[in-house]
Amino acid sequence: MTRLDGKVCVVTGAASGIGRRIAEVYAQAGGLVAIADLKLEAAETVARQIRDDGGDALAVAMDVTDEAQVVDGIAKVIAHYGKVDVLVSNAGIQIVNKLTDFSLADWKKMLAIHLDGAFLTTRECLKDMEQRGAGGAIIYMGSVHSHLASKLKAPYVTAKHGLLGLARTVAKEAAGYGVRANVICPGFVRTPLVDKQIPEQARELGISEDEVVKNVMLKDTVDGEFTTVDDVANVALTLAAFETNALTGQSVVVSHGWFMQ
Ligand code: NAD
């Protein structure tokens, strides 16, 4: 198994779904994992579970859109574990609506979580990585929507495309001190984020929930299958453990062939 022994890994949005599975897989690989999430109680439950399973985890309260909370949260991780080696900027939400019905408040909320959150956590973790000069990995949770557009998802598609630009810039700026930056682009994964949008999309598009799954979400996959949290976590493990700048500034699409680069 690819190992992360002694590596300190911050995973945002790790109280649920994809982030939770990444945190668990990192801990199984020997990583010391900070479960950073808006929902502290849920983050504590995940951290406790990891410790009960023999791993090492710390829950950290963090709204990634709040500069002070990100600064404090990363400082707490460094005070506890002494450093940060890996950041997975994963926290995210989805709001679906027709562009003409989108409020500016919802647009800003989406960009704040996906882009401000990625920027703030990157900045705070990179400061430590630059100072120590021991290398590191920054991984952004993009989406097939980093490459393609879908109806009703204007801010999500915009933000996920934006993460490609951020990752490529970080790859250039941080290469000198051995930090790699990459984006994982999953297809649809059955998490609370997706379960919530199936009925919403059915309503907006005037079709059944079954049709949303078959004809919208999985229509262009090679096998009609959902991507799983394990699929995404295994890619996140490879990217975290990869040792050279050969693999940086890339997006890795994990989508059952929905999007082929
Ligand atoms: P999820 O709803 O299961 O988990 C998201 C987590 O993020 C939750 O624990 C939530 O509390 C946390 N969070 C939300 N806002 C936050 C904030 N401001 N600060 C800190 N934490 C916050 O969702 P998921 O499906 O696991 O999604 C995780 C990431 O994967 C998101 O960035 C999402 O866009 C991306 N993604 C998901 C899918 C999918 O199909 N599920 C596909 C591609 C990409």
Residues whose N, C-alpha, C, O or C-beta is under 5 A from the ligand:
A	BS01	NAD	G13 A14 A15 S16 G17 I18 G19 A36 D37 L38 K39 M62 D63 V64 T65 N90 A91 G92 I93 I113 M141 G142 S143 P186 G187 F188 V189 T191 P192 L193 V194
